[in-house]
């Protein structure tokens, strides 16, 4: 496993250039990223990368013509052979956050946008928990915020398909013509004592197995009510695998320990968290190359062979107290 820097000098001249997602399209290398988050004038960009996954200096903005909204966390995916960016959309008037898809032209410029609304399918408890977490841990808004983010999209699918939630049941959802047509779930338990598993890079399928690089976070000192070292939370980066087809979704394995964790001894610049965010992954020459945001101030590139990653995976088990399968009126 090897970790190198992705230099920021050839990106746009703006603050907070982090969480860039590398991707390959028509044999060329690119990266999608955001800038200016702190000014509430967040902009999305795509830059061309060289063969070593370093920025070349060719940057262009993805302009989404929707007023009073902020867009962040771009992830590149292919849906029905067309290029898209999966993004988080924040309505600055209502303080609600949604997941959306930016359709791109063949030259990777803006073509269209649509919001995917899964909120109508939330239980009352899920909606209350989302609002509670937002008010306590993220922002101090007068209006309650509801969150729709960190969906993990599956690359190269006919319809928008994504992991919507994990723990205790991991749910995959599929949309067609903006309508939820299928839910599939698996109750296998993650053995991951490093906080709640959340989203990350788009899941990539290799030899019939999907690999999903995710993040989680936990208090820097779980036994103290104070924030030692000025750090609120430490973030962790891991990977789990699964199979999925029209009939079945099955979790397979997970990394036993984090591949990367935030460094709470290093100076942090935003929100007091030692953060790590997996963003984009490609597979070439039997290696995974994963771009991730580091400490909310820089970009890193992790390179790991498939053989080495597989050696770090351990099978997931199904709990004996839950029934086999997952029942849903939307599908299997």
Rosetta blueprint (number, residue, H / E / L):
1 X L
2 X E
3 X E
4 X E
5 X E
6 X E
7 X L
8 X L
9 X L
10 X L
11 X L
12 X L
13 X L
14 X L
15 X L
16 X L
17 X L
18 X E
19 X E
20 X E
21 X E
22 X E
23 X E
24 X E
25 X E
26 X L
27 X L
28 X E
29 X E
30 X E
31 X E
32 X E
33 X E
34 X E
35 X E
36 X L
37 X H
38 X H
39 X H
40 X L
41 X L
42 X L
43 X E
44 X E
45 X E
46 X E
47 X E
48 X E
49 X E
50 X L
51 X L
52 X L
53 X L
54 X L
55 X E
56 X E
57 X E
58 X E
59 X E
60 X E
61 X E
62 X L
63 X L
64 X L
65 X L
66 X L
67 X L
68 X L
69 X E
70 X E
71 X E
72 X E
73 X E
74 X E
75 X E
76 X E
77 X E
78 X E
79 X E
80 X L
81 X L
82 X E
83 X E
84 X E
85 X E
86 X E
87 X E
88 X E
89 X E
90 X E
91 X E
92 X L
93 X L
94 X L
95 X L
96 X E
97 X E
98 X E
99 X E
100 X E
101 X E
102 X E
103 X E
104 X E
105 X L
106 X L
107 X L
108 X L
109 X L
110 X E
111 X E
112 X E
113 X E
114 X E
115 X E
116 X E
117 X L
118 X L
119 X H
120 X H
121 X H
122 X L
123 X L
124 X H
125 X H
126 X H
127 X H
128 X H
129 X H
130 X H
131 X H
132 X H
133 X H
134 X H
135 X H
136 X H
137 X H
138 X H
139 X L
140 X L
141 X L
142 X L
143 X L
144 X L
145 X L
146 X L
147 X L
148 X L
149 X L
150 X L
151 X L
152 X E
153 X E
154 X E
155 X L
156 X L
157 X E
158 X L
159 X L
160 X L
161 X E
162 X E
163 X E
164 X E
165 X E
166 X L
167 X L
168 X L
169 X L
170 X E
171 X E
172 X E
173 X E
174 X E
175 X E
176 X E
177 X L
178 X L
179 X E
180 X E
181 X E
182 X E
183 X E
184 X E
185 X E
186 X E
187 X L
188 X E
189 X E
190 X L
191 X L
192 X L
193 X L
194 X L
195 X L
196 X L
197 X L
198 X E
199 X E
200 X E
201 X L
202 X L
203 X E
204 X E
205 X E
206 X E
207 X L
208 X L
209 X E
210 X E
211 X E
212 X E
213 X E
214 X E
215 X E
216 X E
217 X E
218 X E
219 X E
220 X L
221 X L
222 X L
223 X L
224 X L
225 X L
226 X L
227 X L
228 X H
229 X H
230 X H
231 X L
232 X L
233 X E
234 X E
235 X E
236 X E
237 X E
238 X E
239 X E
240 X E
241 X E
242 X E
243 X E
244 X E
245 X L
246 X L
247 X L
248 X L
249 X E
250 X E
251 X E
252 X E
253 X E
254 X E
255 X E
256 X L
257 X L
258 X L
259 X L
260 X E
261 X E
262 X L
263 X L
264 X L
265 X L
266 X L
267 X L
268 X L
269 X L
270 X L
271 X L
272 X L
273 X L
274 X E
275 X L
276 X E
277 X E
278 X E
279 X E
280 X E
281 X E
282 X E
283 X E
284 X E
285 X L
286 X L
287 X E
288 X E
289 X E
290 X E
291 X E
292 X E
293 X E
294 X E
295 X L
296 X L
297 X L
298 X E
299 X E
300 X E
301 X E
302 X E
303 X E
304 X E
305 X E
306 X H
307 X H
308 X H
309 X H
310 X H
311 X H
312 X L
313 X E
314 X E
315 X E
316 X L
317 X E
318 X E
319 X L
320 X L
321 X L
322 X L
323 X L
324 X L
325 X L
326 X L
327 X L
328 X E
329 X L
330 X L
331 X E
332 X L
